[in-house]
Amino acid sequence: MLSRRELIKLGALSGSGVLLGEKATELLSKAEAAAQRTPGFYPLNDPENQIYSVCLQCNTGCPTKVKIYEGAVA
């Protein structure tokens, strides 16, 4: 019979194993895609990953170029 502590350990171990396996396949697919790209490829230099904006912290309105990577500002 399993004790409560052993059951919790087993559940945590199996859950982390599932998550690790899922992330491992995702990382492998990203690595394969990166290997197929040309050397020197930098995704933030693509025009679709850049937004031109204006800084509004003062009344000058300085121009800024914002780079977007995976949906977030980089």
PDB file of N, CA, C, O and CB in Angstrom:
ATOM      1  N   MET A   1       0.841  -1.179   0.000  1.00  0.00           N
ATOM      2  CA  MET A   1       0.000   0.000   0.000  1.00  0.00           C
ATOM      3  C   MET A   1       0.886   1.242   0.000  1.00  0.00           C
ATOM      4  O   MET A   1       1.895   1.294   0.703  1.00  0.00           O
ATOM      5  CB  MET A   1      -0.957  -0.002   1.217  1.00  0.00           C
ATOM      6  N   LEU A   2       0.504   2.233  -0.787  1.00  0.00           N
ATOM      7  CA  LEU A   2       1.265   3.469  -0.897  1.00  0.00           C
ATOM      8  C   LEU A   2       0.899   4.424   0.235  1.00  0.00           C
ATOM      9  O   LEU A   2      -0.266   4.571   0.607  1.00  0.00           O
ATOM     10  CB  LEU A   2       1.019   4.133  -2.258  1.00  0.00           C
ATOM     11  N   SER A   3       1.922   5.056   0.759  1.00  0.00           N
ATOM     12  CA  SER A   3       1.657   6.098   1.744  1.00  0.00           C
ATOM     13  C   SER A   3       1.320   7.380   1.000  1.00  0.00           C
ATOM     14  O   SER A   3       1.512   7.467  -0.213  1.00  0.00           O
ATOM     15  CB  SER A   3       2.875   6.306   2.698  1.00  0.00           C
ATOM     16  N   ARG A   4       0.826   8.358   1.712  1.00  0.00           N
ATOM     17  CA  ARG A   4       0.468   9.628   1.096  1.00  0.00           C
ATOM     18  C   ARG A   4       1.699  10.285   0.482  1.00  0.00           C
ATOM     19  O   ARG A   4       1.619  10.822  -0.622  1.00  0.00           O
ATOM     20  CB  ARG A   4      -0.183  10.565   2.128  1.00  0.00           C
ATOM     21  N   ARG A   5       2.826  10.251   1.171  1.00  0.00           N
ATOM     22  CA  ARG A   5       4.065  10.856   0.681  1.00  0.00           C
ATOM     23  C   ARG A   5       4.540  10.188  -0.602  1.00  0.00           C
ATOM     24  O   ARG A   5       4.948  10.873  -1.540  1.00  0.00           O
ATOM     25  CB  ARG A   5       5.155  10.770   1.745  1.00  0.00           C
ATOM     26  N   GLU A   6       4.493   8.859  -0.654  1.00  0.00           N
ATOM     27  CA  GLU A   6       4.906   8.138  -1.855  1.00  0.00           C
ATOM     28  C   GLU A   6       3.981   8.441  -3.028  1.00  0.00           C
ATOM     29  O   GLU A   6       4.434   8.546  -4.168  1.00  0.00           O
ATOM     30  CB  GLU A   6       4.935   6.634  -1.586  1.00  0.00           C
ATOM     31  N   LEU A   7       2.690   8.583  -2.752  1.00  0.00           N
ATOM     32  CA  LEU A   7       1.732   8.902  -3.802  1.00  0.00           C
ATOM     33  C   LEU A   7       2.007  10.290  -4.382  1.00  0.00           C
ATOM     34  O   LEU A   7       1.967  10.478  -5.598  1.00  0.00           O
ATOM     35  CB  LEU A   7       0.297   8.825  -3.258  1.00  0.00           C
ATOM     36  N   ILE A   8       2.285  11.251  -3.517  1.00  0.00           N
ATOM     37  CA  ILE A   8       2.587  12.612  -3.982  1.00  0.00           C
ATOM     38  C   ILE A   8       3.886  12.617  -4.787  1.00  0.00           C
ATOM     39  O   ILE A   8       3.969  13.274  -5.824  1.00  0.00           O
ATOM     40  CB  ILE A   8       2.691  13.594  -2.782  1.00  0.00           C
ATOM     41  N   LYS A   9       4.895  11.894  -4.317  1.00  0.00           N
ATOM     42  CA  LYS A   9       6.158  11.814  -5.055  1.00  0.00           C
ATOM     43  C   LYS A   9       5.944  11.198  -6.431  1.00  0.00           C
ATOM     44  O   LYS A   9       6.462  11.697  -7.430  1.00  0.00           O
ATOM     45  CB  LYS A   9       7.193  10.998  -4.267  1.00  0.00           C
ATOM     46  N   LEU A  10       5.189  10.126  -6.477  1.00  0.00           N
ATOM     47  CA  LEU A  10       4.926   9.444  -7.738  1.00  0.00           C
ATOM     48  C   LEU A  10       4.149  10.351  -8.700  1.00  0.00           C
ATOM     49  O   LEU A  10       4.442  10.385  -9.896  1.00  0.00           O
ATOM     50  CB  LEU A  10       4.148   8.144  -7.486  1.00  0.00           C
ATOM     51  N   GLY A  11       3.173  11.073  -8.186  1.00  0.00           N
ATOM     52  CA  GLY A  11       2.406  11.987  -9.021  1.00  0.00           C
ATOM     53  C   GLY A  11       3.263  13.116  -9.564  1.00  0.00           C
ATOM     54  O   GLY A  11       3.150  13.472 -10.737  1.00  0.00           O
ATOM     55  N   ALA A  12       4.124  13.685  -8.719  1.00  0.00           N
ATOM     56  CA  ALA A  12       5.002  14.768  -9.167  1.00  0.00           C
ATOM     57  C   ALA A  12       6.007  14.261 -10.196  1.00  0.00           C
ATOM     58  O   ALA A  12       6.296  14.951 -11.174  1.00  0.00           O
ATOM     59  CB  ALA A  12       5.739  15.392  -7.972  1.00  0.00           C
ATOM     60  N   LEU A  13       6.530  13.081  -9.986  1.00  0.00           N
ATOM     61  CA  LEU A  13       7.496  12.509 -10.916  1.00  0.00           C
ATOM     62  C   LEU A  13       6.858  12.224 -12.271  1.00  0.00           C
ATOM     63  O   LEU A  13       7.441  12.537 -13.309  1.00  0.00           O
ATOM     64  CB  LEU A  13       8.091  11.229 -10.339  1.00  0.00           C
ATOM     65  N   SER A  14       5.677  11.640 -12.268  1.00  0.00           N
ATOM     66  CA  SER A  14       5.028  11.329 -13.546  1.00  0.00           C
ATOM     67  C   SER A  14       4.582  12.602 -14.263  1.00  0.00           C
ATOM     68  O   SER A  14       4.693  12.685 -15.486  1.00  0.00           O
ATOM     69  CB  SER A  14       3.822  10.403 -13.323  1.00  0.00           C
ATOM     70  N   GLY A  15       4.086  13.585 -13.534  1.00  0.00           N
ATOM     71  CA  GLY A  15       3.682  14.841 -14.151  1.00  0.00           C
ATOM     72  C   GLY A  15       4.854  15.592 -14.757  1.00  0.00           C
ATOM     73  O   GLY A  15       4.744  16.137 -15.855  1.00  0.00           O
ATOM     74  N   SER A  16       5.970  15.624 -14.051  1.00  0.00           N
ATOM     75  CA  SER A  16       7.145  16.311 -14.594  1.00  0.00           C
ATOM     76  C   SER A  16       7.707  15.547 -15.789  1.00  0.00           C
ATOM     77  O   SER A  16       8.243  16.156 -16.715  1.00  0.00           O
ATOM     78  CB  SER A  16       8.228  16.473 -13.509  1.00  0.00           C
ATOM     79  N   GLY A  17       7.593  14.243 -15.779  1.00  0.00           N
ATOM     80  CA  GLY A  17       8.051  13.455 -16.924  1.00  0.00           C
ATOM     81  C   GLY A  17       7.249  13.754 -18.180  1.00  0.00           C
ATOM     82  O   GLY A  17       7.803  13.844 -19.275  1.00  0.00           O
ATOM     83  N   VAL A  18       5.943  13.906 -18.013  1.00  0.00           N
ATOM     84  CA  VAL A  18       5.082  14.230 -19.156  1.00  0.00           C
ATOM     85  C   VAL A  18       5.426  15.610 -19.700  1.00  0.00           C
ATOM     86  O   VAL A  18       5.553  15.785 -20.912  1.00  0.00           O
ATOM     87  CB  VAL A  18       3.592  14.171 -18.754  1.00  0.00           C
ATOM     88  N   LEU A  19       5.577  16.586 -18.818  1.00  0.00           N
ATOM     89  CA  LEU A  19       5.914  17.944 -19.262  1.00  0.00           C
ATOM     90  C   LEU A  19       7.285  17.985 -19.920  1.00  0.00           C
ATOM     91  O   LEU A  19       7.466  18.660 -20.933  1.00  0.00           O
ATOM     92  CB  LEU A  19       5.875  18.918 -18.082  1.00  0.00           C
ATOM     93  N   LEU A  20       8.240  17.276 -19.361  1.00  0.00           N
ATOM     94  CA  LEU A  20       9.582  17.256 -19.929  1.00  0.00           C
ATOM     95  C   LEU A  20       9.580  16.629 -21.314  1.00  0.00           C
ATOM     96  O   LEU A  20      10.248  17.127 -22.221  1.00  0.00           O
ATOM     97  CB  LEU A  20      10.537  16.499 -19.013  1.00  0.00           C
ATOM     98  N   GLY A  21       8.845  15.555 -21.482  1.00  0.00           N
ATOM     99  CA  GLY A  21       8.758  14.911 -22.789  1.00  0.00           C
ATOM    100  C   GLY A  21       8.105  15.803 -23.828  1.00  0.00           C
ATOM    101  O   GLY A  21       8.521  15.827 -24.987  1.00  0.00           O
ATOM    102  N   GLU A  22       7.081  16.537 -23.411  1.00  0.00           N
ATOM    103  CA  GLU A  22       6.393  17.442 -24.329  1.00  0.00           C
ATOM    104  C   GLU A  22       7.317  18.580 -24.757  1.00  0.00           C
ATOM    105  O   GLU A  22       7.366  18.927 -25.937  1.00  0.00           O
ATOM    106  CB  GLU A  22       5.119  18.007 -23.676  1.00  0.00           C
ATOM    107  N   LYS A  23       8.039  19.155 -23.818  1.00  0.00           N
ATOM    108  CA  LYS A  23       8.951  20.254 -24.142  1.00  0.00           C
ATOM    109  C   LYS A  23      10.144  19.756 -24.952  1.00  0.00           C
ATOM    110  O   LYS A  23      10.666  20.491 -25.792  1.00  0.00           O
ATOM    111  CB  LYS A  23       9.435  20.941 -22.861  1.00  0.00           C
ATOM    112  N   ALA A  24      10.579  18.537 -24.717  1.00  0.00           N
ATOM    113  CA  ALA A  24      11.725  18.001 -25.461  1.00  0.00           C
ATOM    114  C   ALA A  24      11.398  17.893 -26.942  1.00  0.00           C
ATOM    115  O   ALA A  24      12.233  18.229 -27.781  1.00  0.00           O
ATOM    116  CB  ALA A  24      12.137  16.625 -24.909  1.00  0.00           C
ATOM    117  N   THR A  25      10.208  17.433 -27.276  1.00  0.00           N
ATOM    118  CA  THR A  25       9.843  17.335 -28.686  1.00  0.00           C
ATOM    119  C   THR A  25       9.720  18.719 -29.317  1.00  0.00           C
ATOM    120  O   THR A  25      10.081  18.910 -30.478  1.00  0.00           O
ATOM    121  CB  THR A  25       8.530  16.564 -28.844  1.00  0.00           C
ATOM    122  N   GLU A  26       9.207  19.683 -28.549  1.00  0.00           N
ATOM    123  CA  GLU A  26       9.103  21.057 -29.058  1.00  0.00           C
ATOM    124  C   GLU A  26      10.493  21.641 -29.304  1.00  0.00           C
ATOM    125  O   GLU A  26      10.716  22.286 -30.328  1.00  0.00           O
ATOM    126  CB  GLU A  26       8.316  21.949 -28.065  1.00  0.00           C
ATOM    127  N   LEU A  27      11.417  21.425 -28.390  1.00  0.00           N
ATOM    128  CA  LEU A  27      12.769  21.946 -28.548  1.00  0.00           C
ATOM    129  C   LEU A  27      13.500  21.276 -29.716  1.00  0.00           C
ATOM    130  O   LEU A  27      14.262  21.926 -30.431  1.00  0.00           O
ATOM    131  CB  LEU A  27      13.558  21.752 -27.258  1.00  0.00           C
ATOM    132  N   LEU A  28      13.268  19.992 -29.901  1.00  0.00           N
ATOM    133  CA  LEU A  28      13.897  19.300 -31.024  1.00  0.00           C
ATOM    134  C   LEU A  28      13.390  19.832 -32.360  1.00  0.00           C
ATOM    135  O   LEU A  28      14.165  19.990 -33.304  1.00  0.00           O
ATOM    136  CB  LEU A  28      13.640  17.797 -30.931  1.00  0.00           C
ATOM    137  N   SER A  29      12.105  20.105 -32.439  1.00  0.00           N
ATOM    138  CA  SER A  29      11.571  20.640 -33.694  1.00  0.00           C
ATOM    139  C   SER A  29      12.106  22.046 -33.959  1.00  0.00           C
ATOM    140  O   SER A  29      12.375  22.396 -35.108  1.00  0.00           O
ATOM    141  CB  SER A  29      10.031  20.657 -33.659  1.00  0.00           C
ATOM    142  N   LYS A  30      12.263  22.855 -32.912  1.00  0.00           N
ATOM    143  CA  LYS A  30      12.840  24.188 -33.087  1.00  0.00           C
ATOM    144  C   LYS A  30      14.302  24.097 -33.504  1.00  0.00           C
ATOM    145  O   LYS A  30      14.758  24.895 -34.322  1.00  0.00           O
ATOM    146  CB  LYS A  30      12.709  25.003 -31.797  1.00  0.00           C
ATOM    147  N   ALA A  31      15.039  23.143 -32.957  1.00  0.00           N
ATOM    148  CA  ALA A  31      16.443  22.978 -33.316  1.00  0.00           C
ATOM    149  C   ALA A  31      16.590  22.547 -34.777  1.00  0.00           C
ATOM    150  O   ALA A  31      17.491  23.011 -35.476  1.00  0.00           O
ATOM    151  CB  ALA A  31      17.110  21.951 -32.391  1.00  0.00           C
ATOM    152  N   GLU A  32      15.713  21.669 -35.229  1.00  0.00           N
ATOM    153  CA  GLU A  32      15.755  21.243 -36.622  1.00  0.00           C
ATOM    154  C   GLU A  32      15.425  22.408 -37.563  1.00  0.00           C
ATOM    155  O   GLU A  32      16.049  22.556 -38.614  1.00  0.00           O
ATOM    156  CB  GLU A  32      14.780  20.080 -36.852  1.00  0.00           C
ATOM    157  N   ALA A  33      14.450  23.226 -37.185  1.00  0.00           N
ATOM    158  CA  ALA A  33      14.099  24.386 -38.010  1.00  0.00           C
ATOM    159  C   ALA A  33      15.243  25.389 -38.045  1.00  0.00           C
ATOM    160  O   ALA A  33      15.496  26.003 -39.082  1.00  0.00           O
ATOM    161  CB  ALA A  33      12.822  25.061 -37.480  1.00  0.00           C
ATOM    162  N   ALA A  34      15.927  25.559 -36.939  1.00  0.00           N
ATOM    163  CA  ALA A  34      17.053  26.491 -36.893  1.00  0.00           C
ATOM    164  C   ALA A  34      18.221  25.973 -37.721  1.00  0.00           C
ATOM    165  O   ALA A  34      18.948  26.764 -38.321  1.00  0.00           O
ATOM    166  CB  ALA A  34      17.496  26.725 -35.446  1.00  0.00           C
ATOM    167  N   ALA A  35      18.409  24.677 -37.763  1.00  0.00           N
ATOM    168  CA  ALA A  35      19.507  24.104 -38.539  1.00  0.00           C
ATOM    169  C   ALA A  35      19.265  24.275 -40.041  1.00  0.00           C
ATOM    170  O   ALA A  35      20.220  24.345 -40.815  1.00  0.00           O
ATOM    171  CB  ALA A  35      19.682  22.616 -38.196  1.00  0.00           C
ATOM    172  N   GLN A  36      18.006  24.341 -40.456  1.00  0.00           N
ATOM    173  CA  GLN A  36      17.693  24.485 -41.867  1.00  0.00           C
ATOM    174  C   GLN A  36      17.841  25.917 -42.354  1.00  0.00           C
ATOM    175  O   GLN A  36      17.934  26.150 -43.559  1.00  0.00           O
ATOM    176  CB  GLN A  36      16.299  24.004 -42.132  1.00  0.00           C
ATOM    177  N   ARG A  37      17.864  26.867 -41.452  1.00  0.00           N
ATOM    178  CA  ARG A  37      18.010  28.270 -41.846  1.00  0.00           C
ATOM    179  C   ARG A  37      19.436  28.548 -42.292  1.00  0.00           C
ATOM    180  O   ARG A  37      20.369  27.807 -41.982  1.00  0.00           O
ATOM    181  CB  ARG A  37      17.623  29.206 -40.687  1.00  0.00           C
ATOM    182  N   THR A  38      19.567  29.613 -43.009  1.00  0.00           N
ATOM    183  CA  THR A  38      20.891  30.014 -43.456  1.00  0.00           C
ATOM    184  C   THR A  38      21.679  30.561 -42.277  1.00  0.00           C
ATOM    185  O   THR A  38      21.096  31.136 -41.359  1.00  0.00           O
ATOM    186  CB  THR A  38      20.800  31.062 -44.585  1.00  0.00           C
ATOM    187  N   PRO A  39      23.008  30.387 -42.290  1.00  0.00           N
ATOM    188  CA  PRO A  39      23.796  30.934 -41.188  1.00  0.00           C
ATOM    189  C   PRO A  39      23.727  32.455 -41.196  1.00  0.00           C
ATOM    190  O   PRO A  39      23.719  33.082 -42.255  1.00  0.00           O
ATOM    191  CB  PRO A  39      25.260  30.463 -41.278  1.00  0.00           C
ATOM    192  N   GLY A  40      23.679  33.028 -40.025  1.00  0.00           N
ATOM    193  CA  GLY A  40      23.582  34.462 -39.896  1.00  0.00           C
ATOM    194  C   GLY A  40      22.152  34.981 -39.923  1.00  0.00           C
ATOM    195  O   GLY A  40      21.938  36.193 -39.907  1.00  0.00           O
ATOM    196  N   PHE A  41      21.168  34.084 -39.963  1.00  0.00           N
ATOM    197  CA  PHE A  41      19.768  34.493 -39.957  1.00  0.00           C
ATOM    198  C   PHE A  41      19.407  35.033 -38.580  1.00  0.00           C
ATOM    199  O   PHE A  41      19.670  34.382 -37.568  1.00  0.00           O
ATOM    200  CB  PHE A  41      18.842  33.310 -40.344  1.00  0.00           C
ATOM    201  N   TYR A  42      18.815  36.200 -38.536  1.00  0.00           N
ATOM    202  CA  TYR A  42      18.406  36.833 -37.287  1.00  0.00           C
ATOM    203  C   TYR A  42      16.956  37.265 -37.441  1.00  0.00           C
ATOM    204  O   TYR A  42      16.683  38.227 -38.159  1.00  0.00           O
ATOM    205  CB  TYR A  42      19.329  38.051 -36.925  1.00  0.00           C
ATOM    206  N   PRO A  43      16.010  36.579 -36.786  1.00  0.00           N
ATOM    207  CA  PRO A  43      14.586  36.829 -37.050  1.00  0.00           C
ATOM    208  C   PRO A  43      14.126  38.238 -36.688  1.00  0.00           C
ATOM    209  O   PRO A  43      13.122  38.701 -37.228  1.00  0.00           O
ATOM    210  CB  PRO A  43      13.755  35.838 -36.295  1.00  0.00           C
ATOM    211  N   LEU A  44      14.817  38.927 -35.803  1.00  0.00           N
ATOM    212  CA  LEU A  44      14.379  40.262 -35.412  1.00  0.00           C
ATOM    213  C   LEU A  44      14.681  41.307 -36.475  1.00  0.00           C
ATOM    214  O   LEU A  44      14.184  42.430 -36.387  1.00  0.00           O
ATOM    215  CB  LEU A  44      15.033  40.658 -34.115  1.00  0.00           C
ATOM    216  N   ASN A  45      15.488  40.962 -37.482  1.00  0.00           N
ATOM    217  CA  ASN A  45      15.777  41.898 -38.564  1.00  0.00           C
ATOM    218  C   ASN A  45      14.696  41.893 -39.642  1.00  0.00           C
ATOM    219  O   ASN A  45      14.688  42.764 -40.512  1.00  0.00           O
ATOM    220  CB  ASN A  45      17.116  41.570 -39.185  1.00  0.00           C
ATOM    221  N   ASP A  46      13.800  40.937 -39.593  1.00  0.00           N
ATOM    222  CA  ASP A  46      12.710  40.893 -40.579  1.00  0.00           C
ATOM    223  C   ASP A  46      11.774  42.071 -40.354  1.00  0.00           C
ATOM    224  O   ASP A  46      11.467  42.401 -39.208  1.00  0.00           O
ATOM    225  CB  ASP A  46      11.925  39.551 -40.489  1.00  0.00           C
ATOM    226  N   PRO A  47      11.314  42.711 -41.426  1.00  0.00           N
ATOM    227  CA  PRO A  47      10.416  43.869 -41.276  1.00  0.00           C
ATOM    228  C   PRO A  47       9.116  43.537 -40.537  1.00  0.00           C
ATOM    229  O   PRO A  47       8.567  44.398 -39.850  1.00  0.00           O
ATOM    230  CB  PRO A  47      10.080  44.432 -42.642  1.00  0.00           C
ATOM    231  N   GLU A  48       8.617  42.304 -40.667  1.00  0.00           N
ATOM    232  CA  GLU A  48       7.364  41.974 -39.976  1.00  0.00           C
ATOM    233  C   GLU A  48       7.553  41.831 -38.470  1.00  0.00           C
ATOM    234  O   GLU A  48       6.569  41.709 -37.741  1.00  0.00           O
ATOM    235  CB  GLU A  48       6.783  40.689 -40.538  1.00  0.00           C
ATOM    236  N   ASN A  49       8.790  41.843 -37.988  1.00  0.00           N
ATOM    237  CA  ASN A  49       9.070  41.755 -36.557  1.00  0.00           C
ATOM    238  C   ASN A  49       9.499  43.100 -35.967  1.00  0.00           C
ATOM    239  O   ASN A  49      10.052  43.143 -34.868  1.00  0.00           O
ATOM    240  CB  ASN A  49      10.149  40.717 -36.305  1.00  0.00           C
ATOM    241  N   GLN A  50       9.251  44.184 -36.681  1.00  0.00           N
ATOM    242  CA  GLN A  50       9.658  45.512 -36.217  1.00  0.00           C
ATOM    243  C   GLN A  50       8.485  46.477 -36.302  1.00  0.00           C
ATOM    244  O   GLN A  50       7.690  46.435 -37.241  1.00  0.00           O
ATOM    245  CB  GLN A  50      10.848  46.041 -37.045  1.00  0.00           C
ATOM    246  N   ILE A  51       8.394  47.340 -35.312  1.00  0.00           N
ATOM    247  CA  ILE A  51       7.374  48.379 -35.292  1.00  0.00           C
ATOM    248  C   ILE A  51       8.070  49.700 -34.976  1.00  0.00           C
ATOM    249  O   ILE A  51       8.855  49.781 -34.032  1.00  0.00           O
ATOM    250  CB  ILE A  51       6.243  48.060 -34.247  1.00  0.00           C
ATOM    251  N   TYR A  52       7.784  50.718 -35.756  1.00  0.00           N
ATOM    252  CA  TYR A  52       8.305  52.058 -35.486  1.00  0.00           C
ATOM    253  C   TYR A  52       7.283  52.805 -34.646  1.00  0.00           C
ATOM    254  O   TYR A  52       6.093  52.822 -34.959  1.00  0.00           O
ATOM    255  CB  TYR A  52       8.616  52.830 -36.811  1.00  0.00           C
ATOM    256  N   SER A  53       7.763  53.421 -33.577  1.00  0.00           N
ATOM    257  CA  SER A  53       6.872  54.089 -32.645  1.00  0.00           C
ATOM    258  C   SER A  53       7.521  55.385 -32.175  1.00  0.00           C
ATOM    259  O   SER A  53       8.544  55.813 -32.708  1.00  0.00           O
ATOM    260  CB  SER A  53       6.536  53.171 -31.445  1.00  0.00           C
ATOM    261  N   VAL A  54       6.911  55.996 -31.175  1.00  0.00           N
ATOM    262  CA  VAL A  54       7.399  57.252 -30.620  1.00  0.00           C
ATOM    263  C   VAL A  54       7.402  57.144 -29.103  1.00  0.00           C
ATOM    264  O   VAL A  54       6.445  56.649 -28.508  1.00  0.00           O
ATOM    265  CB  VAL A  54       6.528  58.454 -31.091  1.00  0.00           C
ATOM    266  N   CYS A  55       8.480  57.609 -28.478  1.00  0.00           N
ATOM    267  CA  CYS A  55       8.568  57.662 -27.017  1.00  0.00           C
ATOM    268  C   CYS A  55       7.793  58.896 -26.542  1.00  0.00           C
ATOM    269  O   CYS A  55       7.998  59.999 -27.047  1.00  0.00           O
ATOM    270  CB  CYS A  55      10.071  57.710 -26.532  1.00  0.00           C
ATOM    271  N   LEU A  56       6.914  58.698 -25.578  1.00  0.00           N
ATOM    272  CA  LEU A  56       6.088  59.810 -25.093  1.00  0.00           C
ATOM    273  C   LEU A  56       6.397  60.154 -23.637  1.00  0.00           C
ATOM    274  O   LEU A  56       5.516  60.618 -22.913  1.00  0.00           O
ATOM    275  CB  LEU A  56       4.606  59.468 -25.238  1.00  0.00           C
ATOM    276  N   GLN A  57       7.643  59.931 -23.200  1.00  0.00           N
ATOM    277  CA  GLN A  57       7.984  60.233 -21.813  1.00  0.00           C
ATOM    278  C   GLN A  57       8.223  61.720 -21.594  1.00  0.00           C
ATOM    279  O   GLN A  57       8.240  62.183 -20.453  1.00  0.00           O
ATOM    280  CB  GLN A  57       9.212  59.451 -21.398  1.00  0.00           C
ATOM    281  N   CYS A  58       8.404  62.465 -22.664  1.00  0.00           N
ATOM    282  CA  CYS A  58       8.499  63.925 -22.575  1.00  0.00           C
ATOM    283  C   CYS A  58       7.813  64.504 -23.806  1.00  0.00           C
ATOM    284  O   CYS A  58       7.214  63.759 -24.583  1.00  0.00           O
ATOM    285  CB  CYS A  58      10.003  64.409 -22.474  1.00  0.00           C
ATOM    286  N   ASN A  59       7.889  65.807 -23.995  1.00  0.00           N
ATOM    287  CA  ASN A  59       7.183  66.404 -25.132  1.00  0.00           C
ATOM    288  C   ASN A  59       7.995  66.395 -26.422  1.00  0.00           C
ATOM    289  O   ASN A  59       7.529  66.928 -27.429  1.00  0.00           O
ATOM    290  CB  ASN A  59       6.799  67.818 -24.801  1.00  0.00           C
ATOM    291  N   THR A  60       9.199  65.805 -26.433  1.00  0.00           N
ATOM    292  CA  THR A  60      10.029  65.784 -27.633  1.00  0.00           C
ATOM    293  C   THR A  60       9.517  64.769 -28.655  1.00  0.00           C
ATOM    294  O   THR A  60       9.516  65.055 -29.853  1.00  0.00           O
ATOM    295  CB  THR A  60      11.473  65.468 -27.266  1.00  0.00           C
ATOM    296  N   GLY A  61       9.089  63.604 -28.210  1.00  0.00           N
ATOM    297  CA  GLY A  61       8.568  62.573 -29.114  1.00  0.00           C
ATOM    298  C   GLY A  61       9.657  61.898 -29.926  1.00  0.00           C
ATOM    299  O   GLY A  61       9.589  61.874 -31.155  1.00  0.00           O
ATOM    300  N   CYS A  62      10.653  61.354 -29.261  1.00  0.00           N
ATOM    301  CA  CYS A  62      11.776  60.700 -29.949  1.00  0.00           C
ATOM    302  C   CYS A  62      11.313  59.432 -30.661  1.00  0.00           C
ATOM    303  O   CYS A  62      10.522  58.672 -30.103  1.00  0.00           O
ATOM    304  CB  CYS A  62      12.902  60.362 -28.949  1.00  0.00           C
ATOM    305  N   PRO A  63      11.787  59.190 -31.881  1.00  0.00           N
ATOM    306  CA  PRO A  63      11.402  57.966 -32.603  1.00  0.00           C
ATOM    307  C   PRO A  63      12.102  56.746 -32.000  1.00  0.00           C
ATOM    308  O   PRO A  63      13.252  56.828 -31.567  1.00  0.00           O
ATOM    309  CB  PRO A  63      11.748  58.090 -34.112  1.00  0.00           C
ATOM    310  N   THR A  64      11.397  55.623 -31.979  1.00  0.00           N
ATOM    311  CA  THR A  64      11.956  54.364 -31.490  1.00  0.00           C
ATOM    312  C   THR A  64      11.587  53.251 -32.458  1.00  0.00           C
ATOM    313  O   THR A  64      10.571  53.320 -33.149  1.00  0.00           O
ATOM    314  CB  THR A  64      11.446  54.039 -30.056  1.00  0.00           C
ATOM    315  N   LYS A  65      12.425  52.230 -32.496  1.00  0.00           N
ATOM    316  CA  LYS A  65      12.141  51.035 -33.289  1.00  0.00           C
ATOM    317  C   LYS A  65      12.029  49.876 -32.316  1.00  0.00           C
ATOM    318  O   LYS A  65      12.993  49.549 -31.623  1.00  0.00           O
ATOM    319  CB  LYS A  65      13.254  50.771 -34.378  1.00  0.00           C
ATOM    320  N   VAL A  66      10.857  49.252 -32.259  1.00  0.00           N
ATOM    321  CA  VAL A  66      10.581  48.158 -31.335  1.00  0.00           C
ATOM    322  C   VAL A  66      10.645  46.852 -32.106  1.00  0.00           C
ATOM    323  O   VAL A  66      10.056  46.722 -33.179  1.00  0.00           O
ATOM    324  CB  VAL A  66       9.195  48.334 -30.646  1.00  0.00           C
ATOM    325  N   LYS A  67      11.370  45.877 -31.547  1.00  0.00           N
ATOM    326  CA  LYS A  67      11.452  44.551 -32.180  1.00  0.00           C
ATOM    327  C   LYS A  67      10.569  43.582 -31.409  1.00  0.00           C
ATOM    328  O   LYS A  67      10.547  43.587 -30.178  1.00  0.00           O
ATOM    329  CB  LYS A  67      12.928  44.032 -32.229  1.00  0.00           C
ATOM    330  N   ILE A  68       9.839  42.746 -32.153  1.00  0.00           N
ATOM    331  CA  ILE A  68       8.914  41.800 -31.550  1.00  0.00           C
ATOM    332  C   ILE A  68       9.413  40.383 -31.794  1.00  0.00           C
ATOM    333  O   ILE A  68       9.738  40.015 -32.923  1.00  0.00           O
ATOM    334  CB  ILE A  68       7.485  41.985 -32.115  1.00  0.00           C
ATOM    335  N   TYR A  69       9.472  39.591 -30.728  1.00  0.00           N
ATOM    336  CA  TYR A  69       9.907  38.199 -30.826  1.00  0.00           C
ATOM    337  C   TYR A  69       8.900  37.342 -30.081  1.00  0.00           C
ATOM    338  O   TYR A  69       8.718  37.500 -28.873  1.00  0.00           O
ATOM    339  CB  TYR A  69      11.353  38.003 -30.251  1.00  0.00           C
ATOM    340  N   GLU A  70       8.252  36.445 -30.787  1.00  0.00           N
ATOM    341  CA  GLU A  70       7.248  35.531 -30.256  1.00  0.00           C
ATOM    342  C   GLU A  70       6.121  36.281 -29.547  1.00  0.00           C
ATOM    343  O   GLU A  70       5.657  35.861 -28.487  1.00  0.00           O
ATOM    344  CB  GLU A  70       7.898  34.541 -29.298  1.00  0.00           C
ATOM    345  N   GLY A  71       5.688  37.387 -30.139  1.00  0.00           N
ATOM    346  CA  GLY A  71       4.555  38.120 -29.622  1.00  0.00           C
ATOM    347  C   GLY A  71       4.856  39.077 -28.495  1.00  0.00           C
ATOM    348  O   GLY A  71       3.939  39.716 -27.979  1.00  0.00           O
ATOM    349  N   ALA A  72       6.117  39.202 -28.090  1.00  0.00           N
ATOM    350  CA  ALA A  72       6.488  40.110 -27.000  1.00  0.00           C
ATOM    351  C   ALA A  72       7.588  41.038 -27.468  1.00  0.00           C
ATOM    352  O   ALA A  72       8.348  40.715 -28.381  1.00  0.00           O
ATOM    353  CB  ALA A  72       6.942  39.325 -25.747  1.00  0.00           C
ATOM    354  N   VAL A  73       7.665  42.186 -26.839  1.00  0.00           N
ATOM    355  CA  VAL A  73       8.706  43.155 -27.182  1.00  0.00           C
ATOM    356  C   VAL A  73      10.053  42.620 -26.719  1.00  0.00           C
ATOM    357  O   VAL A  73      10.205  42.210 -25.569  1.00  0.00           O
ATOM    358  CB  VAL A  73       8.415  44.545 -26.540  1.00  0.00           C
ATOM    359  N   ALA A  74      11.036  42.627 -27.627  1.00  0.00           N
ATOM    360  CA  ALA A  74      12.362  42.126 -27.281  1.00  0.00           C
ATOM    361  C   ALA A  74      13.336  43.271 -27.119  1.00  0.00           C
ATOM    362  O   ALA A  74      14.510  43.046 -26.826  1.00  0.00           O
ATOM    363  CB  ALA A  74      12.866  41.150 -28.341  1.00  0.00           C
TER     364      ALA A  74
END
